[in-house]
Amino acid sequence: MIGAVALLSVAVWLGVAERWYMAVFWLLPATAIWCWISWRTWTLLDLNRAALHAPLYAALGWGNRVTLLRGWLIALAGGCLSIDLSAVPISWLPAAAYSLAALLDRCDGFLARRGRQVSLLGGELDVQLDALGLVVAPLLAIVQGRLHLSYLLLSAAFYLYRWAMQRRQALGLPLYLLPDNPLRRTLAGFQMGLVAIALWSWLDAELTRVAGVAFMLPVLFGFVADWFVVCGQLSAANYQRLAICSQRLFQPGLRLLTAVVVGQVLPGLAVDGISTLSLAVVVVMLAVGFAGRLAALALLLWLGGSGVTVFKPFAYLTLVFAGSWLLMLGSGRASLWGWGDAWVARYDGA
């Protein structure tokens, strides 16, 4: 009820600040999204307990309340799907709403754990709202030309995976238990961060479109690997070996590839000395694995500025993909300092 009233208040504000018909166009999809979130929460209330056979909690708890606030912010952003943001001064609204929703994703679990009210409901709502946000926000970014249309493959992957599991269960086929993998949550967090940044106009649109494809691929690979485990086609031991191979070979290989590509063109870069020096420092940090995630982020930011026009297309694509994967996965084995790795994998409040 509170959420519906809040949406209506935003619609009134839009009607006063802009035009009344724009407020109506915004309110229709926003209300539809919020009604879906409310309905899913209502159908899942029996999961508001610590375990399947544990007693129900007396209240939702602050963790679940913040999760629902994230859902409301996604509905707020989703309302903008039906209006032309380029023609109004409130083009910042969906970017601000989804960015706040993405930031709060780190808070709801913290509050649930600190309040000693971790629930099955919170876990399920968190996953479903992450997936919903990664449908609504990418659609907005695609309309603005800041993500490639192919990013919707990731938006559909979660729902296809859930449907396939239900179908397999309905056919009486076995479902094998997935090993715990903190990387799933990490990759989902990076997707939300990328989409939130793409909704703003801070970075070059060419970078966000290419980075969107690069960010999407590890998640799609993860869905495929998880599906093979669920079907019994991939053992838990081989599943773990994939992560080991990535740490020992793939991620260090990306660092080497980045150093080689930049090293070939660095002497002839037609940019100022400070910019060239900063790129050289970043690449050295990546090569030795010193704060690799931070260096990968710096590389991507550099590519979104000077790098758009400096590098040839193939080198540019190579560096964006390598930088994106190093940012998400880490710099791997033989790194001098894995800055940020512990924070990325940590469950706040645990």
C-alpha positions in Angstrom: 0.0 0.0 0.0 2.8 2.4 0.9 4.6 1.6 -2.3 1.5 2.3 -4.4 0.9 5.6 -2.7 4.6 6.6 -3.2 4.3 5.8 -6.9 1.2 7.8 -7.2 3.0 10.7 -5.5 5.8 10.5 -8.0 3.2 10.5 -10.8 1.6 13.7 -9.4 5.0 15.3 -9.2 5.7 14.4 -12.8 2.3 15.8 -13.8 3.1 19.1 -12.2 6.7 19.3 -13.3 6.1 18.1 -16.9 2.7 17.1 -18.4 -0.2 15.2 -17.1 -0.2 12.6 -19.9 3.5 11.9 -19.3 2.6 11.1 -15.7 -0.1 8.6 -16.8 2.3 7.0 -19.3 4.9 6.7 -16.6 2.5 5.4 -13.9 1.1 2.4 -16.0 4.4 0.3 -16.3 5.6 1.5 -12.9 2.4 0.2 -11.3 2.4 -3.0 -13.2 6.0 -3.8 -12.0 5.1 -2.9 -8.4 2.0 -5.1 -8.5 4.1 -8.0 -9.7 6.6 -7.5 -6.9 3.8 -7.2 -4.4 2.2 -10.4 -5.7 5.5 -12.4 -5.6 6.2 -11.2 -2.1 2.7 -12.2 -1.0 3.0 -15.7 -2.5 6.4 -16.2 -0.9 5.5 -15.1 2.6 5.6 -18.7 3.9 9.3 -18.6 3.3 9.8 -15.9 5.9 11.7 -18.3 8.1 15.3 -19.3 8.7 14.8 -22.9 7.2 12.0 -24.9 5.8 10.9 -26.4 9.1 11.7 -23.4 11.3 9.0 -21.2 12.7 7.8 -18.1 10.8 9.3 -14.8 11.8 6.8 -12.4 13.4 7.7 -9.5 11.0 9.4 -9.0 7.6 12.6 -7.6 9.2 14.7 -4.7 7.9 16.6 -6.8 5.4 13.4 -7.7 3.5 12.1 -4.2 3.8 15.2 -2.9 2.1 14.8 -5.6 -0.6 11.3 -4.3 -1.2 12.6 -0.8 -1.3 15.0 -1.9 -4.1 11.9 -3.4 -5.9 10.1 -0.1 -5.6 13.1 1.8 -7.1 13.2 -0.7 -10.0 9.5 0.0 -10.6 10.3 3.8 -10.4 12.9 3.3 -13.1 10.7 1.0 -15.1 8.0 3.6 -15.5 10.4 5.5 -17.7 10.2 2.8 -20.3 7.0 4.4 -21.7 8.2 8.0 -21.9 10.8 9.8 -24.1 13.6 10.7 -21.7 15.5 12.7 -24.2 12.6 15.2 -24.3 12.3 15.9 -20.6 14.6 17.3 -17.9 14.1 14.2 -15.7 16.3 12.0 -17.8 18.4 11.4 -14.7 15.4 9.7 -12.9 15.9 6.0 -14.0 19.7 6.2 -13.6 19.4 7.6 -10.1 16.7 5.1 -9.1 18.4 2.0 -10.4 21.8 3.1 -9.1 20.4 3.4 -5.6 18.7 0.0 -6.0 22.1 -1.5 -7.0 23.8 0.1 -4.0 21.2 -1.2 -1.6 21.8 -4.7 -2.9 24.8 -4.7 -0.5 22.7 -3.5 2.4 19.7 -5.9 2.7 21.8 -9.0 3.4 23.9 -7.0 5.9 20.8 -5.9 7.8 19.3 -9.4 7.8 22.5 -10.9 9.2 23.0 -8.2 11.7 19.4 -8.3 12.8 19.6 -12.2 13.1 16.7 -12.5 10.7 18.2 -14.2 7.6 15.3 -15.9 5.8 14.5 -18.0 2.8 12.1 -15.2 1.7 15.0 -12.7 1.7 17.2 -15.0 -0.4 14.5 -15.7 -3.0 13.3 -12.1 -3.2 16.8 -10.8 -3.6 17.5 -13.2 -6.5 14.2 -12.4 -8.2 14.5 -8.6 -7.9 18.1 -8.8 -9.2 16.8 -10.6 -12.2 13.9 -8.1 -12.6 16.2 -5.2 -12.4 18.5 -6.7 -15.1 15.5 -6.7 -17.4 14.1 -3.3 -16.7 17.4 -1.3 -16.5 19.0 -2.9 -19.6 15.9 -2.1 -21.6 16.2 1.5 -20.7 20.0 1.5 -21.5 19.3 -0.2 -24.9 16.7 2.4 -25.8 19.2 5.1 -25.0 21.8 3.4 -27.2 24.2 2.7 -24.2 23.9 -1.1 -24.2 23.8 -3.5 -27.2 20.6 -5.4 -27.8 22.4 -8.7 -27.2 22.6 -7.9 -23.5 19.0 -9.1 -23.3 20.3 -12.6 -23.6 21.5 -12.2 -20.0 18.2 -10.7 -19.0 16.4 -13.8 -20.3 19.0 -16.4 -19.0 17.7 -16.4 -15.4 14.1 -17.0 -16.4 15.1 -19.6 -19.0 17.2 -21.4 -16.4 14.4 -21.4 -13.8 11.9 -22.6 -16.4 14.2 -25.4 -17.5 14.6 -26.6 -13.9 10.9 -26.6 -13.4 10.4 -28.5 -16.6 13.0 -31.1 -15.7 11.3 -31.6 -12.3 7.9 -31.9 -13.9 9.3 -34.7 -16.1 10.5 -36.6 -13.1 14.2 -36.1 -14.0 16.8 -35.8 -11.2 18.1 -32.4 -10.2 21.6 -32.5 -8.8 22.8 -30.0 -6.1 24.9 -27.1 -7.2 28.2 -26.5 -5.3 28.4 -23.3 -3.5 30.0 -20.6 -5.7 30.4 -17.0 -4.4 31.3 -15.9 -7.9 27.6 -16.1 -8.9 26.7 -13.3 -6.5 29.9 -11.4 -7.5 29.0 -11.5 -11.2 25.4 -10.4 -10.6 26.7 -7.4 -8.6 29.0 -6.4 -11.4 26.2 -6.6 -13.9 24.1 -4.2 -11.8 27.1 -1.9 -11.5 27.7 -1.9 -15.2 24.0 -1.2 -16.1 23.8 1.5 -13.5 26.8 3.2 -15.0 25.5 2.7 -18.5 22.3 4.6 -17.6 24.3 7.7 -16.9 26.2 9.5 -19.6 29.5 9.7 -17.9 31.3 7.2 -20.2 31.4 6.9 -23.9 28.5 4.9 -25.3 30.8 2.8 -27.4 32.6 1.6 -24.3 29.4 0.7 -22.4 28.0 -1.2 -25.4 31.2 -3.3 -25.8 31.7 -3.7 -22.1 28.1 -4.9 -21.8 28.8 -7.8 -24.1 32.1 -8.6 -22.3 30.4 -8.5 -18.9 27.5 -10.7 -20.1 29.6 -13.6 -21.4 31.0 -14.9 -18.0 27.5 -14.9 -16.6 26.1 -16.9 -19.6 29.0 -19.3 -19.3 28.1 -19.7 -15.6 24.5 -20.5 -16.4 25.6 -23.2 -18.9 28.0 -24.7 -16.4 25.4 -24.7 -13.6 22.9 -26.3 -15.9 25.3 -29.1 -16.8 25.8 -29.7 -13.0 22.1 -29.7 -12.3 21.6 -32.3 -15.1 24.4 -34.5 -13.9 26.5 -33.9 -17.0 29.3 -32.1 -15.1 30.6 -33.4 -11.7 31.2 -31.1 -8.8 34.9 -31.9 -9.0 35.1 -30.9 -12.6 33.0 -27.8 -11.8 35.6 -26.8 -9.3 38.4 -27.5 -11.8 36.9 -24.8 -14.1 37.5 -22.2 -11.4 41.0 -23.5 -10.7 41.8 -23.3 -14.5 40.6 -19.8 -14.6 42.7 -18.7 -11.6 45.8 -20.4 -12.9 45.6 -19.9 -16.6 42.8 -17.7 -17.9 43.2 -14.7 -15.6 47.0 -14.5 -15.8 46.7 -15.0 -19.5 44.4 -11.9 -19.7 47.0 -9.9 -17.8 49.7 -11.0 -20.2 47.5 -10.3 -23.3 46.7 -6.8 -22.0 50.4 -6.0 -21.5 51.3 -7.2 -25.0 48.6 -5.3 -26.8 49.3 -2.0 -25.0 53.1 -2.5 -25.2 52.9 -2.7 -29.0 51.2 0.6 -29.4 52.3 2.5 -26.2 55.4 4.2 -27.8 53.4 5.7 -30.6 50.3 6.8 -28.7 49.1 10.3 -29.9 48.0 11.5 -26.5 49.6 13.8 -23.9 52.5 12.5 -21.7 50.5 12.3 -18.5 47.8 10.2 -20.2 50.4 7.9 -21.7 52.2 7.5 -18.4 48.9 6.7 -16.5 48.2 4.0 -19.0 51.7 2.6 -18.6 51.3 2.5 -14.8 47.9 0.7 -15.1 49.3 -1.9 -17.5 52.3 -2.6 -15.2 49.9 -3.0 -12.3 47.9 -5.5 -14.3 50.9 -7.4 -15.6 52.2 -8.0 -12.0 48.8 -8.4 -10.5 49.1 -5.4 -8.1 45.6 -4.3 -7.2 44.4 -6.0 -10.4 40.7 -5.2 -10.1 41.5 -1.5 -9.5 43.9 -1.5 -12.4 41.3 -3.1 -14.7 38.7 -0.5 -13.7 41.3 2.3 -14.4 42.0 0.7 -17.8 38.3 0.7 -18.7 37.9 4.3 -17.6 40.9 5.3 -19.7 39.5 3.5 -22.7 36.2 5.3 -22.2 38.2 8.6 -22.5 41.3 8.8 -24.6 41.3 5.2 -25.7 38.1 5.5 -27.8 40.0 7.2 -30.6 43.6 6.1 -29.9 43.4 2.3 -30.4 42.5 0.5 -33.6 39.2 -1.5 -33.4 40.7 -4.9 -32.7 43.1 -3.7 -30.0 40.3 -1.6 -28.4 37.9 -4.6 -28.3 40.7 -6.8 -26.9 41.5 -4.4 -24.1 37.8 -3.8 -23.2 37.1 -7.5 -23.0 40.3 -8.3 -21.1 39.8 -5.4 -18.7 36.1 -6.3 -18.1 36.9 -9.9 -17.3 39.8 -9.0 -15.0 37.6 -6.6 -13.1 34.9 -9.3 -12.6 37.1 -12.3 -12.0 40.2 -10.8 -10.4 43.8 -11.0 -11.6 44.3 -14.7 -10.7 47.4 -16.7 -9.7 50.8 -15.1 -9.1 49.3 -11.7 -8.3 51.3 -9.4 -6.0 48.2 -8.0 -4.2 44.6 -9.0 -4.7 43.1 -5.7 -3.7 39.3 -5.9 -3.4 39.1 -9.7 -3.8 38.1 -10.2 -0.1 35.6 -7.4 -0.1 33.9 -8.6 -3.4 33.5 -12.2 -2.0 32.5 -11.1 1.6 29.0 -11.4 2.9 28.6 -8.1 4.8 27.3 -8.5 8.4 28.2 -12.3 8.5 
